[in-house]
Amino acid sequence: MATTLLQMIVVWFMYKKLERSHWITLVLVLVFGAMTLFFHNEAFIKWKVTVLYAAFGSALWISQFLFRKPLIKKMLGKEMSLPDAVWNRINFSWGLFFWMVGALNVYIAFYLPTEIWVDFKVFGVLGLMLVSTVLTGIYIYRYLPTNNQQDKE
């Protein structure tokens, strides 16, 4: 809890703002961490990962299906120009990724020893995130303009 709070303070001083995802993470860490300490029950901190990823996955899907504006495009659209269908696929895929990691967290947290859950939370989620990011990059690559196309413009 202290580390997350310190991280958010550093981010605040560096950029003079916190993104919505930072606020969500901070609130969840503080609430679930406090409940874990107060009730002396590690289940609360284990649920935090699932709740956080379910919130991220839901936000991505709601932005796409309810508001028709993929959140991924809003976050990265200034960095690269991609067809809307590609943004929609990426947005949906990341929403699915977050929901699947949240579900996997429930299984590992409550059916396997805590030591395995800690390893999953620290290394497994990071590895899955890295693989998903690389796969997204590979998928996006074929839709990026080539140097020849940029020279013609």
N, C-alpha and C positions, 0 to 999 in steps of 0.2 A: 504494500500500500504506500509506504513512504517513498519507495523508488518511483512509482508511477506519479505520485504527487510532485516529487522533485523534477521528474522529466517534464511534466506539464508546466511547471514554473519556469524551467529553462527555455522551453519552446515559447512561452508567453514573452519572456524578456527578449528573446531573439527576434521574434516576428510580430510582437504586439497583438497577437490574436491566437485563438485556438480553433481548429476546425471542429465541426459538429461531431465527427468520429472521435476526436480527442475527448470531447466532453462526455460522450456516451461511454467511452472506455474508462475515463476517470470515475464517473458516477458508479458504474458497475463494479469496478475494483474496490472502491470505498464501501459500497453497500454490502457486497458479497464478502469482502474481507472482514468488515466489522461483524457481520453475522457469524462468520466462521469463528472469530475470536470470542464473541459474546456467548455463543451456544456451544463452543468447544466441539464443533462438528465440521469436518473437512468437506462434507457434501456441498456446502454452500459455495465454496471457492471452486469446486469442480463444476458446478452448474454455470458459473460465470462465463466460461469459454463457450458453452452451448448457447446461452442467452445472447452473448455478444455477436456470435456468428449468425445466429438466427435473425438478429436485428439487422445486421449488414445484408444478409441475403434477402430479407423482406424488403429493405429499403431499395435494393436494386430492382427487384421484381415489381414493386409498387410503382417505382418511377417509370418503368417500361410499360406495364400493362394498364395502369390507372391513369397516369399523367402523359403517357406516350412520349416521354423524354428520358431516354436512358441516362441514368446517373453517371455511368462510365463515360459517356460522351460529354457530359457536362464537366467532368473532372479532367478529361484528356483531350477534348475536342480542339482546344487551342494549340495543342502540341502537334496534332496530326489530322489530316483530312482523310476520312474513310466514308464509304457509302453507309447510309442509314441501316441497311440490312446487316452489315458487318458489326456496327455498333450494337444492334439489337442482339446478335448472336453472342457477342462478347459479354454484354450485360447479363443475358440469361445464363450463360455459362458460369460467370463468377457468382451469380446468385445461387445457382445449383451447387457450386463448389462450397460456398459458405454453409449452406444447409447440410451438405454431406459431411463436412468436417464437424459441424455441430452434432450431428447424429452419431458419427464415429466417436466423438468425445464422450457422449453418454455411455456408449457401450464400454469403452476402455475405462472410463472413470468408475463405473459402478459394477463391472463384472470382472475386472482384472485388478491386481494389486496396485496400491497407490504409487509405488516406485515406477511401475510401468506407465501409469498415467502421467507422472511428472516427466519422464523421458519423452512420451508422446507430445505433451504440451510444449516442451522446450525444443525438441529436435524434430519430432514427427510433423507437427504443424508447419514448422519452418521449411522442412523438406517438401511437403505437399504444396506449400505456397510457392516455393521456388520452381517446382515442376510445372505448376499451373501458369506461372508467369512466363516461363520459357515457351510453353505450348501456345500461350496467347501471342507472344512475340513472333513465333513461327507462323501462326495463322495470319497475323496482321501484315507480315512482311510482304506477302504476295499482292497486297492491296495498296502498298505505299507507292507513290510516284517514283519512277526511275530518274536517273540524272538526265537522260535524253528528254524525258517529258518536261522536266523543270527547265532545261535549256531552251525549249521551244516556246515557253511562256514568257 
